[in-house]
């Protein structure tokens, strides 16, 4: 069953990459085989865990050795406005004896204990490599626990060896589709309800654009899965439209929700002033097409005009300090193109952008915003080449994830975390101002002139 599920995900028709392939190429799938022992940027279990853990009020139980939970817990800086149950680590802590005797009874006892102690609305059980290799039937245990204990127990079949972190994201979406979404029928369905897929509330970014939706009379039924509650996700099928932020992770979920419940979707971004305004316009347009009050369009344009004017006024002092500064953007997915626009809006020059984990559509958008200069796009940049760019003055600073920071710091170059570990939200209009403020504080910090100056003994 898992093999069939993976093959289906590998030939996803909603994926722009697969759409450009021939029929024979599509059958081969889009996954990259992993080499045991090699760093592959996270396994499928890791991808499923970080995609679902932002559901804040449920128990996330890892069926495997304690190291699996230790490596995946709190891997994304996702904030909560309510329950903090998701911040607690739960694991069956499989040992050698469990590998010999089987871990299904131990898993059931762990589920029963978690429900008795914490009374969650649901329990998510994550299969890992060890449990899958010894043949533990997680689906059967979850089904039995649901029937006996009266609490939904959701199997997440994504053992690490089946593929990459991105595949794990998609397997997490399948678990929601198969066992969660559509299981709760709310009594407050409205004409302006939307879902946002692929938003994980990193550093509280959800609260930078959720108030904008509220001012327009648009209700966010749920974010999948940032700051989400189980009941909200279970009622996601009643929304009128879906917005997909990270298409490579959850495009399958968006497509299947359209097939099953007729919910249309579009891909957008809340990074940068222009992209935020465009996203709000698309949401309003889609809701009006689905029967919402036509006055929503006018309200949206009024709000956009007010917020853009306020944002540009706050950004004006920074533009003269940042104009012409050169930035290397080393990230992936939606940020490979959306952040480019954000930086260009304040006069900065993006000298290069990584398109790792990006779809063909993402790559095309990034290329267009870089003036169709293919040389500025790269799947990966080696640390040696990255270091040379900084030393040769081709880039004044870098925005990337934490793993790349040491190359910039070794070259005595400013660096800002733009990935999931960051502690500042950069979404919507307020987030754009915060991003520019952080860039200004970093690139114009006097410490860089000091660390680049020759040491006193070299001056002598």
Beta strands, then each sheet from edge to edge (+ up, - down):
strand 1: 59-63
strand 2: 90-91
strand 3: 122-127
strand 4: 152-156
strand 5: 193-199
strand 6: 219-225
strand 7: 241-244
strand 8: 264-267
strand 9: 326-330
strand 10: 349-354
strand 11: 377-378
strand 12: 397-400
strand 13: 414-417
sheet 1: 2+ 1+ 3+ 4+
sheet 2: 6+ 5+ 7+ 8+
sheet 3: 11+ 10+ 9+ 12+ 13+
end
